[in-house]
Amino acid sequence: MFSQTVEYSLRAVAHLAKVAPAVVSVREMASAIRVPEAYLAKVLQHLADSNIVVTRRGKGGGASLARRTTDLTLLEVVQAVDPIQRIKTCPMGLSSHGAKLCPLHRHLDSALAAMIEAFGNTTLHQIMNDPDPVKPLCEVETERLVELGMPSLPSSAAKGP
């Protein structure tokens, strides 16, 4: 449903939130969040253009968050790299539909509206501080999962994408 660019952008800001206020090199971040380095550099440029991250070149360079996690919504991250576009008129250009959407496109637009609302009401701080023992971008030790009454995953499944 979301582009790879959106996924990588969300991983990048989550990683920067996790290590804040540190400046992280693109190479280190790419390895940590399992994203190709060249692709991540492009993603970070989009995020920098939207004042979500600050990038620095040269020795000691890298990226850091430009804003506090309490002030940054997931929607802002998504919109910076691959904007969600509402359906305002018939995508097929049917003149009889015009601005009145058919049931199919009306439902699709409603789903987009709900997604925009949910992401707009969720800050990076909320995601990073969720009480769930499984944290973004982090392995959870099998023993801890068992303590919490959660089934453990096979080691290959626990590593994620």
C-alpha positions in Angstrom: 0.0 0.0 0.0 2.8 2.4 0.8 5.8 2.9 -1.5 9.2 1.7 -0.5 10.3 5.3 -0.1 7.6 5.9 2.6 8.7 2.8 4.4 12.4 3.8 4.3 11.5 7.3 5.4 9.6 6.1 8.4 12.5 3.8 9.3 15.0 6.6 9.0 13.1 9.0 11.2 12.4 6.3 13.8 16.2 5.5 13.8 17.1 9.2 14.2 14.5 9.5 17.1 16.0 6.4 18.7 19.6 7.9 18.7 18.7 11.6 19.0 20.4 14.0 19.3 23.3 12.2 17.7 24.2 12.8 14.1 24.3 9.5 12.2 26.2 8.8 9.0 24.2 7.6 6.0 26.3 4.4 6.0 25.6 3.7 9.7 21.9 4.4 9.3 21.6 2.4 6.1 23.1 -0.6 7.8 20.9 -0.2 11.0 17.6 0.1 9.1 18.5 -2.2 6.2 18.1 0.2 3.4 20.5 0.6 0.4 22.8 3.5 1.2 22.3 5.4 -2.1 18.5 5.1 -1.8 18.6 6.4 1.8 20.7 9.4 0.8 17.9 10.4 -1.6 15.2 9.8 1.0 17.1 11.9 3.5 17.4 14.7 0.9 13.6 14.8 0.6 13.2 14.8 4.4 15.8 17.6 4.6 13.9 19.7 2.0 10.8 19.4 4.2 12.7 20.4 7.4 12.2 17.0 9.0 15.9 16.2 9.2 19.1 18.2 9.0 22.0 16.8 6.9 25.6 17.7 7.2 28.3 16.9 4.7 31.9 15.9 5.2 33.8 14.4 8.1 31.4 14.0 11.1 28.5 14.5 8.7 25.3 12.7 8.5 21.7 13.3 9.5 19.7 14.2 12.7 16.1 15.2 13.3 15.4 18.8 12.7 12.4 18.8 15.1 11.3 17.3 18.3 9.6 14.0 18.1 6.5 15.4 19.8 6.1 17.9 17.0 6.6 15.6 14.1 3.7 13.5 12.8 3.9 10.4 10.6 1.8 12.3 8.0 4.5 14.9 7.7 7.0 12.2 6.9 4.8 10.5 4.4 3.8 13.8 2.7 7.5 14.8 2.4 8.4 11.8 0.3 5.2 10.4 -1.4 2.2 12.6 -0.7 -1.2 11.0 -0.1 -3.5 12.6 -2.6 -7.3 12.7 -2.0 -9.6 11.9 -4.9 -11.4 15.2 -5.8 -12.9 14.3 -9.2 -13.5 11.2 -11.2 -10.0 9.7 -11.9 -11.4 8.3 -15.2 -12.5 11.8 -16.3 -16.1 10.7 -16.8 -18.0 14.0 -17.4 -21.2 12.6 -15.9 -19.3 12.0 -12.6 -17.4 15.3 -12.4 -16.8 16.2 -8.7 -19.4 13.6 -7.6 -17.5 10.5 -7.0 -18.9 7.1 -7.8 -19.3 4.6 -4.9 -15.9 3.0 -5.7 -13.9 6.2 -5.7 -15.9 7.6 -2.8 -14.9 4.6 -0.7 -11.3 4.9 -1.8 -11.2 8.5 -0.9 -12.8 7.8 2.5 -10.0 5.3 3.2 -7.4 7.9 2.2 -9.1 10.5 4.5 -9.0 8.0 7.4 -5.3 7.3 6.7 -4.5 11.0 6.6 -6.3 11.6 9.9 -4.6 8.6 11.6 -1.2 9.6 10.5 -1.8 13.3 11.2 -2.8 12.4 14.8 0.2 10.2 15.4 3.5 11.7 16.4 6.9 10.1 16.1 7.1 10.4 19.9 4.0 8.2 20.3 5.4 5.5 18.1 8.8 5.5 19.8 7.3 5.5 23.3 4.5 2.9 22.7 4.3 0.6 25.8 4.5 -2.5 23.5 7.6 -4.4 24.4 8.4 -4.7 20.6 10.0 -1.5 19.7 10.6 0.0 16.2 13.8 -1.3 14.6 14.8 -3.3 17.6 15.2 -7.0 18.3 13.4 -8.3 21.3 15.2 -11.0 23.2 13.2 -14.3 23.1 13.4 -14.7 26.9 11.7 -11.3 27.3 8.9 -12.3 24.9 8.3 -15.4 26.9 8.3 -13.4 30.2 5.6 -11.2 28.6 3.5 -14.3 27.6 4.2 -13.7 23.9 5.1 -16.5 21.6 8.7 -16.4 20.6 9.6 -16.2 16.9 12.0 -18.4 15.1 15.3 -16.5 14.9 14.9 -15.9 11.1 11.5 -14.4 11.6 12.5 -12.2 14.5 15.1 -10.3 12.3 12.4 -8.7 10.1 12.9 -7.1 6.7 
